[in-house]
Amino acid sequence: MARPRFVMQKQAVVFNGQEVGIAVPVENRLKFIAVRFNVIDLDNRLFDTVTEIRRAITEHLASSDRAIISH
């Protein structure tokens, strides 16, 4: 009997209670489509999981905050 295949679906990416983008399946990966300006630098990047997308958002926002503070 064949195992059911896991099908990736489009899903909203929520960060700190706000929808910041959409994860769209592309060849067994997820393409991040940004809908908020503060994460636009991550737009169109490919990730393996939504957790990886959220981690990248955390790192991006932290580095953006440091850049603003240092200027």
Buried (B, 14 or more C-beta within 10 A) or exposed (E): EEEEEEEEEEBEBEBEEEEBBBBBEEEEBBBBBBBEEBBEEBEEBBBEEBEBBBEBBEEBBEEEEEEEEEE
